């Protein structure tokens, strides 16, 4: 794994930790693998693919001012590119 990682700590109830541990074991995964996959799956649902590819890219969805400027008939030709 060449990607640099950052540590993330969360507090959960003992019951939640127990359930995570059981679910991970059912999939023959470590808790780290299970939680990482669960987070990635949720991010895939919640964020469009474009933010995953380049979170710094300019997008109308990220800036209402840009959305207003870009949402016009003249610039519609660029949508087809």
N, C-alpha and C positions, 0 to 999 in steps of 0.2 A: 504494500500500500504506500504509494509515493506521496499521496496528498497529506499536507500538513494538517494536524488536528488541533482543536482547542478543547479544553476540558469544560464540561457542563455538569453542574451539580443540581440535583433537585431533591426535595424532601417528599416522601410519600408515606402513607400509613403502612404499618406492618402488614396489614391484610393486602394492600395493593402490591407490596413487594413480594409477598408470598404468591400471589396470583401471577405476577410477572415471571417469577422463578419457575412456577409450574408450566406456564405457557411456553416459556423458552425450552424447558426440558422436553415437552411434547414435540417440539420441532428439532430437537437435538442441537440446540444453539446455546451460546452463552447469553447471559442477561444483556451484555453489551450488544451482541449481534441482534437480539430480538428487539431491544429498544431502538437501536439505530434504524433497523428496517421499518419499524412502526412509525418513527418520526418521518423518515423519507416518504413513506406511503401517504402520510397525512399532508406533507408539504406538496406532494404531487397533486393532491386533490385541491388544496387551498391556493396554490400559486400557479400562475400560467407557466408554460414551458419557457417562455422568453425570459422570465426573471431568473430561472434556474440557469439558463445558458450565460446570461450576462446581467447581473444585478445592477450594474451601473448604467445600462443602456437607457437612452431617452425614450420614454414611452408616454403616450397620451394617458394611459391608465394610471401612471405614477404622478402626473402633474395636470390638474384641471385647466391651468392656463394653456398648456400645450394642447390639450384636447380641444379647447375652443379654437385655437389658432389652426390646428391641423384638420379639423372637421369642417371642410368647406369644399365646394365643387372644383375649385382650381387645383387643390392639392389631392383630389380624389384619384388623379392619374397615377400618383405615386403608390397608392394602395395596391395597384395591380402588379407592381414590381416584385 
